[in-house]
Amino acid sequence: TLIHCFAGCDTVEILREVGLEMKDLYVNIKTDDVQILRETEYLYHTENGELSYKKIRKDYSDGKKTFSFQTPDGKYGLNGKPHELYNLPAILSSDMIFFVEGEKCADIINQSGYTATTLDSGANSRWNSRYTNYLQNKNIIIVPDNDIPGFKYAKKILDNLPSTRVKILPDISEKEDI
């Protein structure tokens, strides 16, 4: 469904007035027996610590997952905002950083008292030259997922940060991670 106000009203405000949300504009392609098991928000901040955007992960009962971005004003997508490194304020004040694939893995390391980061679109992320500036003179260890996309992700980081080291975890099965 498309909503457009020729007077310039915000779509979210229009929907709120009639008791709807943005999700109500889209056809639900999931069957009734597929449920959202978990919804997780990952916060991405600017180098000044301001919230830039959220990445929302939804895990479904059929094993699938979806990801979307949302800006602080509630709009979906990045709406012109630049991509950021996850956990950026902590990265800037840390000397040692673990680079992993995915916020879930980064959070496990961060909760253990270390500093970790990831790119916001996993193995398909593009590298931004700002990231190189943020990470110069840091001791960086890449811990890739144990699969082809994970190794390509590690190579992308190595290509941009040649002094980085890669740590392949022993005794993990294919597609497993930290």
Backbone as numpy.savetxt, mean C-alpha at the origin, in Angstrom:
# Nx Ny Nz CAx CAy CAz Cx Cy Cz
-23.56 3.33 -11.73 -24.41 4.51 -11.73 -23.52 5.74 -11.73
-23.88 6.72 -12.53 -23.13 7.97 -12.60 -23.98 9.08 -12.02
-23.36 9.87 -11.15 -24.04 11.03 -10.57 -23.23 12.25 -10.97
-23.90 13.27 -11.47 -23.21 14.51 -11.82 -24.11 15.68 -11.46
-23.55 16.66 -10.76 -24.30 17.86 -10.42 -23.76 19.00 -11.26
-24.59 19.60 -12.07 -24.16 20.67 -12.94 -23.88 21.96 -12.17
-24.28 22.01 -10.91 -23.98 23.18 -10.07 -22.63 23.02 -9.38
-21.98 21.83 -9.53 -20.66 21.62 -8.95 -20.65 20.97 -7.58
-21.78 20.41 -7.14 -21.84 19.76 -5.84 -20.95 18.52 -5.82
-20.43 18.20 -4.65 -19.58 17.03 -4.47 -20.44 15.76 -4.46
-20.02 14.74 -5.19 -20.79 13.49 -5.29 -21.00 12.86 -3.92
-19.98 12.83 -3.09 -20.10 12.22 -1.75 -21.16 12.94 -0.93
-21.19 14.27 -1.03 -22.20 15.06 -0.29 -23.61 14.76 -0.80
-23.76 14.67 -2.10 -25.08 14.36 -2.68 -25.56 13.00 -2.16
-24.69 12.01 -2.22 -25.05 10.67 -1.78 -25.40 10.65 -0.30
-24.61 11.36 0.50 -24.86 11.41 1.95 -26.26 11.96 2.22
-26.66 12.98 1.47 -27.98 13.59 1.66 -29.13 12.61 1.40
-28.91 11.64 0.54 -29.96 10.67 0.23 -29.71 9.32 0.90
-28.72 9.27 1.82 -28.48 8.06 2.59 -27.71 6.98 1.85
-26.89 7.35 0.89 -26.10 6.38 0.14 -24.61 6.63 0.34
-23.80 5.66 -0.10 -22.35 5.79 -0.09 -21.85 5.54 -1.50
-20.54 5.85 -1.73 -19.96 5.65 -3.07 -20.12 4.21 -3.53
-19.96 3.25 -2.62 -20.04 1.84 -3.00 -21.41 1.49 -3.58
-22.43 2.27 -3.21 -23.79 1.99 -3.70 -23.95 2.32 -5.19
-22.98 3.01 -5.77 -23.04 3.36 -7.19 -22.53 2.24 -8.09
-21.94 1.23 -7.50 -21.32 0.16 -8.28 -22.10 -1.13 -8.15
-22.13 -1.89 -9.23 -22.79 -3.19 -9.24 -21.95 -4.13 -8.39
-22.60 -4.83 -7.48 -21.89 -5.79 -6.64 -21.72 -7.07 -7.43
-20.51 -7.30 -7.93 -20.28 -8.47 -8.76 -20.00 -9.72 -7.93
-19.89 -9.57 -6.63 -19.67 -10.72 -5.77 -21.01 -11.40 -5.50
-21.01 -12.71 -5.42 -22.25 -13.42 -5.13 -22.60 -13.24 -3.67
-23.86 -13.51 -3.32 -24.33 -13.30 -1.96 -23.58 -14.14 -0.93
-23.04 -15.29 -1.35 -22.36 -16.14 -0.38 -20.91 -15.74 -0.13
-20.39 -14.77 -0.88 -19.04 -14.28 -0.65 -19.12 -13.08 0.28
-18.42 -13.15 1.38 -18.47 -12.11 2.40 -17.12 -11.46 2.58
-17.12 -10.21 3.02 -15.87 -9.55 3.40 -15.51 -10.09 4.78
-14.36 -10.74 4.86 -13.91 -11.28 6.14 -13.19 -10.22 6.95
-12.44 -9.38 6.24 -11.60 -8.41 6.95 -11.36 -7.22 6.04
-11.38 -6.04 6.63 -11.03 -4.83 5.91 -9.93 -4.13 6.71
-8.80 -3.87 6.06 -7.65 -3.28 6.74 -7.26 -2.00 6.02
-6.99 -0.96 6.80 -6.53 0.31 6.24 -5.06 0.50 6.58
-4.28 0.85 5.57 -2.87 1.16 5.75 -2.70 2.64 5.43
-2.10 3.37 6.35 -1.96 4.81 6.20 -0.61 5.18 5.60
-0.64 6.03 4.60 0.56 6.53 3.94 0.69 8.02 4.24
1.85 8.40 4.76 2.09 9.78 5.16 3.14 10.44 4.28
3.11 11.76 4.25 4.14 12.54 3.57 5.39 12.58 4.45
6.46 13.13 3.93 7.68 13.23 4.72 7.49 14.15 5.93
6.47 15.02 5.90 6.17 15.90 7.03 5.24 15.24 8.05
4.85 14.00 7.80 3.99 13.28 8.72 2.50 13.46 8.50
2.12 14.21 7.47 0.70 14.42 7.18 0.15 13.21 6.43
-1.10 12.85 6.75 -1.74 11.74 6.04 -1.92 12.13 4.58
-1.37 11.31 3.69 -1.50 11.56 2.25 -2.69 10.76 1.69
-2.74 9.47 2.04 -3.83 8.62 1.58 -3.84 7.32 2.37
-4.94 6.57 2.20 -5.08 5.25 2.80 -5.11 4.22 1.68
-4.55 3.08 1.96 -4.72 1.94 1.07 -5.64 0.99 1.83
-6.73 0.59 1.19 -7.72 -0.26 1.84 -7.65 -1.65 1.22
-7.44 -2.64 2.08 -7.38 -4.04 1.65 -8.63 -4.74 2.17
-9.32 -5.45 1.27 -10.48 -6.25 1.66 -10.18 -7.71 1.35
-10.33 -8.56 2.36 -10.16 -10.00 2.19 -11.55 -10.64 2.20
-11.81 -11.50 1.20 -13.12 -12.11 1.02 -13.11 -13.59 1.39
-14.27 -14.11 1.66 -14.41 -15.51 2.08 -14.03 -16.49 0.97
-13.98 -16.03 -0.28 -13.58 -16.93 -1.37 -12.06 -16.93 -1.59
-11.32 -16.25 -0.70 -9.86 -16.21 -0.80 -9.32 -15.05 -1.61
-10.19 -14.31 -2.27 -9.74 -13.18 -3.07 -9.53 -11.96 -2.18
-8.80 -10.99 -2.73 -8.59 -9.74 -2.02 -8.62 -8.60 -3.02
-9.02 -7.43 -2.56 -9.03 -6.24 -3.39 -8.33 -5.12 -2.64
-7.82 -4.15 -3.42 -7.13 -3.00 -2.85 -7.68 -1.74 -3.50
-7.77 -0.67 -2.71 -8.16 0.63 -3.26 -7.45 1.72 -2.45
-7.36 2.89 -3.04 -6.78 4.05 -2.37 -7.88 5.03 -2.05
-7.69 5.78 -0.94 -8.66 6.80 -0.56 -7.91 7.97 0.06
-8.22 9.17 -0.39 -7.58 10.36 0.15 -8.30 10.77 1.44
-7.68 11.63 2.26 -8.29 12.02 3.54 -9.67 12.65 3.41
-9.98 13.22 2.25 -11.31 13.83 2.06 -12.37 12.81 1.67
-12.00 11.52 1.67 -12.97 10.46 1.40 -13.08 10.06 -0.06
-12.34 10.69 -0.94 -12.42 10.36 -2.36 -11.56 9.13 -2.65
-12.08 8.25 -3.51 -11.34 7.06 -3.89 -10.36 7.38 -5.01
-9.21 6.71 -4.99 -8.13 7.00 -5.92 -7.14 7.92 -5.23
-6.06 8.24 -5.92 -5.07 9.15 -5.34 -5.35 10.61 -5.69
-6.17 10.83 -6.70 -6.59 12.19 -7.06 -5.41 13.15 -7.18
-4.37 12.73 -7.88 -3.22 13.59 -8.13 -2.15 13.57 -7.06
-2.40 12.90 -5.96 -1.38 12.82 -4.89 -0.28 11.86 -5.34
0.98 12.19 -5.01 2.07 11.29 -5.38 2.09 10.04 -4.50
2.57 8.95 -5.04 2.75 7.73 -4.26 3.82 7.99 -3.20
3.66 7.36 -2.05 4.61 7.51 -0.95 5.15 6.15 -0.54
6.26 6.14 0.17 6.75 4.92 0.80 5.95 4.70 2.07
5.64 3.46 2.37 4.93 3.14 3.60 5.84 3.42 4.79
5.29 4.01 5.85 6.02 4.25 7.09 7.12 5.31 6.89
6.88 6.26 5.98 7.90 7.23 5.60 8.48 8.03 6.76
7.69 8.60 7.67 8.31 9.37 8.76 9.32 8.55 9.58
9.02 7.28 9.84 9.96 6.43 10.58 11.21 6.13 9.76
11.04 5.97 8.47 12.18 5.69 7.58 13.18 6.84 7.63
12.66 8.06 7.61 13.53 9.23 7.56 14.39 9.36 8.82
13.90 8.81 9.94 14.66 8.92 11.19 15.39 7.63 11.56
15.40 6.66 10.67 16.03 5.38 10.96 17.26 5.17 10.07
18.24 4.47 10.61 19.44 4.16 9.82 19.33 2.82 9.11
18.55 1.90 9.69 18.41 0.55 9.12 16.95 0.31 8.76
16.74 -0.11 7.52 15.37 -0.30 7.03 15.26 -1.64 6.32
14.18 -2.35 6.63 13.85 -3.58 5.92 12.84 -3.21 4.84
13.10 -3.65 3.61 12.21 -3.39 2.48 11.53 -4.71 2.14
10.21 -4.76 2.29 9.44 -5.98 2.06 8.34 -5.72 1.04
7.64 -6.76 0.67 6.54 -6.62 -0.29 5.22 -6.72 0.47
4.64 -5.56 0.75 3.33 -5.52 1.39 3.35 -4.92 2.78
2.29 -4.17 3.06 2.16 -3.49 4.34 2.04 -4.47 5.51
1.38 -5.58 5.26 1.20 -6.59 6.32 2.56 -7.09 6.81
3.47 -7.36 5.87 4.83 -7.79 6.23 5.59 -6.66 6.92
5.45 -5.44 6.40 6.13 -4.30 7.02 5.65 -4.10 8.45
4.36 -4.24 8.68 3.82 -4.05 10.02 4.35 -5.09 11.01
4.55 -6.31 10.55 5.10 -7.35 11.42 6.50 -6.94 11.89
7.30 -6.44 10.98 8.65 -6.00 11.33 8.60 -4.76 12.22
7.74 -3.80 11.87 7.62 -2.58 12.66 7.18 -2.89 14.09
6.27 -3.84 14.25 5.80 -4.22 15.59 6.88 -4.93 16.40
7.91 -5.41 15.71 9.03 -6.09 16.39 10.11 -5.10 16.82
9.89 -3.81 16.56 10.84 -2.80 16.99 11.83 -2.35 15.93
11.69 -2.86 14.72 12.56 -2.46 13.61 11.78 -1.53 12.70
12.44 -1.00 11.67 11.77 -0.12 10.72 11.68 -0.83 9.38
10.47 -0.86 8.83 10.24 -1.51 7.54 9.37 -0.64 6.66
9.50 -0.86 5.37 8.70 -0.13 4.40 8.33 -1.06 3.25
7.46 -0.55 2.38 7.07 -1.24 1.16 6.56 -0.21 0.17
6.45 -0.61 -1.07 5.83 0.23 -2.08 4.33 -0.05 -2.06
3.52 0.93 -2.42 2.07 0.81 -2.21 1.31 -0.06 -3.20
1.97 -0.52 -4.24 1.28 -1.39 -5.20 2.01 -2.71 -5.40
2.72 -3.14 -4.37 3.40 -4.43 -4.41 4.40 -4.54 -5.52
4.49 -5.73 -6.09 5.49 -6.01 -7.13 5.26 -5.16 -8.38
4.06 -4.63 -8.56 3.76 -3.82 -9.75 4.04 -2.34 -9.55
4.56 -1.96 -8.40 4.81 -0.55 -8.11 5.87 0.04 -9.03
5.73 1.31 -9.28 6.76 2.05 -10.01 7.68 2.70 -8.99
8.94 2.84 -9.35 9.91 3.50 -8.48 9.90 4.99 -8.77
9.89 5.78 -7.71 9.93 7.24 -7.84 11.29 7.71 -7.36
11.90 8.65 -8.06 13.24 9.12 -7.69 13.26 9.71 -6.28
12.12 10.19 -5.79 12.06 10.69 -4.41 12.44 9.60 -3.42
12.06 8.35 -3.74 12.37 7.24 -2.84 13.89 7.11 -2.67
14.62 7.24 -3.77 16.08 7.15 -3.71 16.63 8.24 -2.79
16.10 9.45 -2.90 16.54 10.54 -2.04 16.27 10.23 -0.56
15.10 9.69 -0.27 14.75 9.36 1.12 15.68 8.28 1.69
16.11 7.36 0.84 16.82 6.16 1.32 18.33 6.23 1.18
18.86 7.32 0.68 20.31 7.46 0.55 20.95 7.39 1.93
22.12 6.77 1.98 22.91 6.64 3.22 22.20 5.84 4.31
21.29 4.97 3.93 20.60 4.08 4.87 21.09 2.66 4.66
21.08 1.88 5.71 21.40 0.46 5.63 20.09 -0.26 5.31
19.95 -0.73 4.07 18.67 -1.31 3.62 18.85 -2.78 3.31
17.93 -3.56 3.85 17.92 -5.01 3.60 16.57 -5.36 2.97
16.62 -5.92 1.78 15.40 -6.35 1.09 15.12 -7.79 1.50
13.89 -8.04 1.92 13.46 -9.40 2.26 12.30 -9.73 1.31
12.62 -10.34 0.14 11.58 -10.57 -0.86 10.67 -11.75 -0.54
9.47 -11.70 -1.12 8.60 -12.88 -1.09 9.31 -13.97 -1.88
9.03 -15.21 -1.56 9.70 -16.33 -2.22 8.93 -16.76 -3.48
8.92 -15.86 -4.46 8.30 -16.16 -5.75 8.89 -15.23 -6.81
8.55 -15.46 -8.06 9.11 -14.67 -9.16 8.76 -13.18 -9.00
7.48 -12.81 -8.72 7.21 -11.38 -8.53 8.02 -10.78 -7.37
8.23 -11.56 -6.31 9.02 -11.08 -5.18 10.46 -10.80 -5.56
11.04 -11.67 -6.40 12.42 -11.47 -6.84 12.52 -10.29 -7.81
11.50 -10.10 -8.66 11.48 -8.94 -9.56 11.35 -7.65 -8.75
10.56 -7.69 -7.71 10.39 -6.54 -6.80 11.74 -6.19 -6.17
12.45 -7.21 -5.68 13.77 -7.00 -5.07 14.74 -6.40 -6.10
14.70 -6.90 -7.34 15.59 -6.38 -8.38 15.29 -4.91 -8.68
14.01 -4.55 -8.69 13.63 -3.15 -8.93 14.26 -2.24 -7.87
14.21 -2.68 -6.64 14.79 -1.89 -5.55 16.31 -1.84 -5.70
16.91 -3.00 -5.97 18.37 -3.06 -6.16 18.84 -2.17 -7.32
18.07 -2.13 -8.39 18.44 -1.30 -9.54 18.50 0.17 -9.16
17.68 0.57 -8.20 17.62 1.97 -7.79 18.46 2.28 -6.55
18.78 1.26 -5.79 19.60 1.41 -4.58 20.67 0.33 -4.58
21.71 0.48 -5.41 22.69 -0.59 -5.62 23.42 -1.08 -4.37
23.54 -0.26 -3.33 24.25 -0.70 -2.13 23.37 -1.51 -1.18
22.14 -1.75 -1.58 21.20 -2.52 -0.78 21.57 -4.01 -0.77
21.26 -4.67 0.33 21.49 -6.11 0.42 20.16 -6.85 0.36
20.19 -8.08 -0.13 19.00 -8.93 -0.20 19.20 -10.10 0.75
18.18 -10.37 1.55 18.20 -11.51 2.47 17.09 -12.47 2.05
17.50 -13.63 1.54 16.54 -14.68 1.19 16.33 -15.52 2.45
15.10 -15.62 2.88 14.82 -16.37 4.10 14.91 -17.87 3.83
15.61 -18.59 4.69 15.71 -20.05 4.52 14.42 -20.73 4.98
14.19 -21.89 4.46 13.10 -22.74 4.94 11.71 -22.15 4.79
11.48 -21.34 3.75 10.11 -20.92 3.48 9.70 -21.49 2.12
8.45 -21.82 2.02 7.92 -22.41 0.79 7.73 -21.34 -0.27
7.53 -21.81 -1.50 7.26 -20.89 -2.60 6.04 -20.05 -2.27
6.12 -18.77 -2.59 5.07 -17.75 -2.39 4.93 -17.29 -0.94
5.71 -17.86 -0.04 5.64 -17.40 1.35 6.49 -16.15 1.50
6.29 -15.45 2.62 7.03 -14.23 2.90 7.36 -14.17 4.38
7.90 -13.03 4.77 8.35 -12.90 6.15 7.23 -13.15 7.14
